C-alpha cells in the first residue's frame, strides 16, 4: 500500500472591496488631506477650533457635520478641517470646540453656505465603486504632492 499524504490547503479569502470599504479608505485619505494641505512647509497646521499649532500627523481631520450623520458631506473638503485631538474628541461633545468650529466655518465660508450645509445634512449621496476608486486616486495624488512639499 502506498503512503498518501494529504496537505490541507488554506483558502485565502481576498477581501472584496465593497463600497463600504472604499468609503472608509476615502474618508481616511480625505482627513489626511485636510490636515496636510492646511500645514505650512514645516508640517504644522492650526487647529480649526482652538487655533493651537500641531504637526499634521498629530492632528485629526475634524468634520463640521459629523461623518456618521451625513453621507452627503462626509467626504466634502469644506466639511473637513484640521483639529487637535482634544478638540475633535471631547471638545466637540462637551466643550466649546463645536461653537468655535461653527464661528470659523461662518467666517471662512459665509453664513449662507453653512446654513445650506445644515439644510442638506440628512441628504443621502450615493457613490458607486468607480467613483470611490477615482476619488481615492485623486486624494492619493494630492496627498503625495503635499507630502513632498512638507517633507513627509
C-alpha positions as YAML, in Angstrom:
chain: A
units: angstrom
residues:
- id: 1
  name: UNK
  ca: [0.00, 0.00, 0.00]
- id: 2
  name: UNK
  ca: [1.37, 3.34, -0.98]
- id: 3
  name: UNK
  ca: [1.60, 6.05, 1.57]
- id: 4
  name: UNK
  ca: [-0.55, 9.01, 0.78]
- id: 5
  name: UNK
  ca: [-0.03, 12.49, 2.10]
- id: 6
  name: UNK
  ca: [-2.86, 14.90, 2.24]
- id: 7
  name: UNK
  ca: [-1.99, 18.53, 2.52]
- id: 8
  name: UNK
  ca: [-4.54, 20.88, 3.82]
- id: 9
  name: UNK
  ca: [-4.66, 23.92, 1.72]
- id: 10
  name: UNK
  ca: [-5.67, 27.12, 3.35]
- id: 11
  name: UNK
  ca: [-8.13, 29.03, 1.41]
- id: 12
  name: UNK
  ca: [-7.08, 32.62, 1.33]
- id: 13
  name: UNK
  ca: [-10.06, 34.86, 1.18]
- id: 14
  name: UNK
  ca: [-9.44, 38.10, -0.57]
- id: 15
  name: UNK
  ca: [-11.47, 40.88, 0.93]
- id: 16
  name: UNK
  ca: [-13.81, 42.12, -1.68]
- id: 17
  name: UNK
  ca: [-13.54, 45.88, -1.95]
- id: 18
  name: UNK
  ca: [-17.11, 46.82, -1.28]
- id: 19
  name: UNK
  ca: [-18.41, 50.36, -1.40]
- id: 20
  name: UNK
  ca: [-18.22, 50.45, 2.41]
- id: 21
  name: UNK
  ca: [-14.53, 49.51, 2.44]
- id: 22
  name: UNK
  ca: [-13.77, 52.03, -0.29]
- id: 23
  name: UNK
  ca: [-15.71, 54.71, 1.63]
- id: 24
  name: UNK
  ca: [-13.58, 54.10, 4.73]
- id: 25
  name: UNK
  ca: [-10.40, 54.40, 2.66]
- id: 26
  name: UNK
  ca: [-11.64, 57.62, 1.06]
- id: 27
  name: UNK
  ca: [-12.60, 59.07, 4.47]
- id: 28
  name: UNK
  ca: [-9.18, 58.32, 5.90]
- id: 29
  name: UNK
  ca: [-7.47, 59.93, 2.92]
- id: 30
  name: UNK
  ca: [-9.79, 62.98, 2.93]
- id: 31
  name: UNK
  ca: [-9.00, 63.57, 6.61]
- id: 32
  name: UNK
  ca: [-5.27, 63.26, 5.95]
- id: 33
  name: UNK
  ca: [-5.53, 65.66, 3.02]
- id: 34
  name: UNK
  ca: [-7.39, 68.21, 5.17]
- id: 35
  name: UNK
  ca: [-4.57, 68.12, 7.73]
- id: 36
  name: UNK
  ca: [-1.59, 68.11, 5.37]
- id: 37
  name: UNK
  ca: [-2.98, 70.70, 2.93]
- id: 38
  name: UNK
  ca: [-3.50, 73.15, 5.80]
- id: 39
  name: UNK
  ca: [0.04, 72.57, 7.09]
- id: 40
  name: UNK
  ca: [2.86, 75.02, 6.49]
- id: 41
  name: UNK
  ca: [6.10, 73.93, 4.80]
- id: 42
  name: UNK
  ca: [7.34, 72.56, 8.15]
- id: 43
  name: UNK
  ca: [4.27, 70.33, 8.54]
- id: 44
  name: UNK
  ca: [2.46, 72.39, 11.20]
- id: 45
  name: UNK
  ca: [-1.22, 73.26, 11.00]
- id: 46
  name: UNK
  ca: [-3.55, 75.17, 13.28]
- id: 47
  name: UNK
  ca: [-6.50, 73.52, 14.96]
- id: 48
  name: UNK
  ca: [-9.72, 74.79, 13.39]
- id: 49
  name: UNK
  ca: [-11.29, 75.07, 16.87]
- id: 50
  name: UNK
  ca: [-8.67, 76.23, 19.37]
- id: 51
  name: UNK
  ca: [-6.06, 77.66, 16.99]
- id: 52
  name: UNK
  ca: [-3.10, 75.85, 18.56]
- id: 53
  name: UNK
  ca: [-0.42, 74.62, 16.13]
- id: 54
  name: UNK
  ca: [0.48, 70.93, 15.90]
- id: 55
  name: UNK
  ca: [2.27, 68.75, 13.39]
- id: 56
  name: UNK
  ca: [-0.32, 67.46, 10.95]
- id: 57
  name: UNK
  ca: [0.46, 63.85, 11.92]
- id: 58
  name: UNK
  ca: [-0.59, 64.62, 15.49]
- id: 59
  name: UNK
  ca: [-3.96, 66.00, 14.45]
- id: 60
  name: UNK
  ca: [-7.35, 64.69, 13.35]
- id: 61
  name: UNK
  ca: [-9.39, 65.64, 10.34]
- id: 62
  name: UNK
  ca: [-12.43, 67.06, 12.14]
- id: 63
  name: UNK
  ca: [-15.83, 67.17, 10.48]
- id: 64
  name: UNK
  ca: [-18.18, 70.12, 10.92]
- id: 65
  name: UNK
  ca: [-21.13, 67.87, 10.16]
- id: 66
  name: UNK
  ca: [-20.25, 64.50, 11.66]
- id: 67
  name: UNK
  ca: [-19.27, 61.88, 9.10]
- id: 68
  name: UNK
  ca: [-21.74, 59.38, 10.56]
- id: 69
  name: UNK
  ca: [-24.63, 61.81, 10.23]
- id: 70
  name: UNK
  ca: [-24.29, 62.78, 6.59]
- id: 71
  name: UNK
  ca: [-23.20, 60.80, 3.58]
- id: 72
  name: UNK
  ca: [-23.59, 64.00, 1.57]
- id: 73
  name: UNK
  ca: [-20.94, 65.99, 3.47]
- id: 74
  name: UNK
  ca: [-18.71, 63.24, 4.86]
- id: 75
  name: UNK
  ca: [-16.12, 63.48, 2.05]
- id: 76
  name: UNK
  ca: [-16.55, 67.15, 1.13]
- id: 77
  name: UNK
  ca: [-13.37, 69.19, 1.68]
- id: 78
  name: UNK
  ca: [-15.33, 72.15, 3.02]
- id: 79
  name: UNK
  ca: [-16.60, 69.94, 5.85]
- id: 80
  name: UNK
  ca: [-13.20, 68.61, 6.99]
- id: 81
  name: UNK
  ca: [-10.53, 70.71, 8.71]
- id: 82
  name: UNK
  ca: [-7.52, 70.00, 10.93]
- id: 83
  name: UNK
  ca: [-8.37, 69.68, 14.61]
- id: 84
  name: UNK
  ca: [-6.25, 68.78, 17.59]
- id: 85
  name: UNK
  ca: [-7.31, 65.51, 19.16]
- id: 86
  name: UNK
  ca: [-8.72, 67.07, 22.32]
- id: 87
  name: UNK
  ca: [-10.95, 69.48, 20.37]
- id: 88
  name: UNK
  ca: [-12.10, 66.80, 17.95]
- id: 89
  name: UNK
  ca: [-12.90, 64.30, 20.67]
- id: 90
  name: UNK
  ca: [-14.03, 65.67, 23.99]
- id: 91
  name: UNK
  ca: [-14.26, 69.31, 22.88]
- id: 92
  name: UNK
  ca: [-16.81, 68.70, 20.14]
- id: 93
  name: UNK
  ca: [-19.12, 66.83, 22.51]
- id: 94
  name: UNK
  ca: [-18.72, 68.60, 25.81]
- id: 95
  name: UNK
  ca: [-16.60, 71.70, 25.31]
- id: 96
  name: UNK
  ca: [-16.67, 74.88, 23.32]
- id: 97
  name: UNK
  ca: [-14.83, 73.44, 20.30]
- id: 98
  name: UNK
  ca: [-18.08, 72.99, 18.37]
- id: 99
  name: UNK
  ca: [-19.05, 76.65, 18.81]
- id: 100
  name: UNK
  ca: [-15.61, 77.84, 17.72]
- id: 101
  name: UNK
  ca: [-15.66, 75.45, 14.76]
- id: 102
  name: UNK
  ca: [-19.03, 76.94, 13.71]
- id: 103
  name: UNK
  ca: [-17.74, 80.51, 14.06]
- id: 104
  name: UNK
  ca: [-14.70, 79.65, 11.91]
- id: 105
  name: UNK
  ca: [-16.93, 77.99, 9.31]
- id: 106
  name: UNK
  ca: [-19.11, 81.11, 9.07]
- id: 107
  name: UNK
  ca: [-16.06, 83.39, 8.91]
- id: 108
  name: UNK
  ca: [-14.42, 81.27, 6.20]
- id: 109
  name: UNK
  ca: [-17.38, 80.15, 4.06]
- id: 110
  name: UNK
  ca: [-20.14, 82.60, 4.98]
- id: 111
  name: UNK
  ca: [-23.39, 82.13, 6.88]
- id: 112
  name: UNK
  ca: [-25.41, 81.16, 3.77]
- id: 113
  name: UNK
  ca: [-23.08, 78.29, 2.92]
- id: 114
  name: UNK
  ca: [-23.04, 76.97, 6.50]
- id: 115
  name: UNK
  ca: [-26.84, 77.14, 6.67]
- id: 116
  name: UNK
  ca: [-27.05, 75.31, 3.34]
- id: 117
  name: UNK
  ca: [-24.79, 72.59, 4.79]
- id: 118
  name: UNK
  ca: [-27.30, 72.10, 7.61]
- id: 119
  name: UNK
  ca: [-30.22, 72.00, 5.17]
- id: 120
  name: UNK
  ca: [-28.56, 69.18, 3.20]
- id: 121
  name: UNK
  ca: [-27.20, 67.46, 6.32]
- id: 122
  name: UNK
  ca: [-29.54, 64.48, 6.03]
- id: 123
  name: UNK
  ca: [-29.41, 64.22, 2.25]
- id: 124
  name: UNK
  ca: [-28.11, 60.88, 1.04]
- id: 125
  name: UNK
  ca: [-25.42, 60.87, -1.60]
- id: 126
  name: UNK
  ca: [-24.96, 57.54, -3.35]
- id: 127
  name: UNK
  ca: [-21.41, 56.95, -4.52]
- id: 128
  name: UNK
  ca: [-20.51, 53.89, -6.56]
- id: 129
  name: UNK
  ca: [-17.30, 51.86, -6.50]
- id: 130
  name: UNK
  ca: [-15.91, 53.51, -9.63]
- id: 131
  name: UNK
  ca: [-16.43, 56.98, -8.13]
- id: 132
  name: UNK
  ca: [-14.75, 55.91, -4.88]
- id: 133
  name: UNK
  ca: [-11.80, 54.48, -6.79]
- id: 134
  name: UNK
  ca: [-11.41, 57.73, -8.76]
- id: 135
  name: UNK
  ca: [-11.71, 59.75, -5.56]
- id: 136
  name: UNK
  ca: [-9.11, 57.61, -3.79]
- id: 137
  name: UNK
  ca: [-6.69, 58.04, -6.70]
- id: 138
  name: UNK
  ca: [-7.18, 61.83, -6.72]
- id: 139
  name: UNK
  ca: [-6.79, 62.07, -2.92]
- id: 140
  name: UNK
  ca: [-3.60, 59.98, -3.06]
- id: 141
  name: UNK
  ca: [-2.16, 62.27, -5.75]
- id: 142
  name: UNK
  ca: [-2.93, 65.41, -3.72]
- id: 143
  name: UNK
  ca: [-1.51, 63.87, -0.55]
- id: 144
  name: UNK
  ca: [1.66, 62.88, -2.40]
- id: 145
  name: UNK
  ca: [2.09, 66.48, -3.60]
- id: 146
  name: UNK
  ca: [1.70, 67.85, -0.07]
- id: 147
  name: UNK
  ca: [3.98, 65.18, 1.44]
- id: 148
  name: UNK
  ca: [6.72, 66.30, -0.94]
- id: 149
  name: UNK
  ca: [6.00, 69.92, -0.03]
- id: 150
  name: UNK
  ca: [6.28, 69.40, 3.73]
- id: 151
  name: UNK
  ca: [8.89, 66.65, 3.58]
- id: 152
  name: UNK
  ca: [6.56, 63.90, 4.81]
...
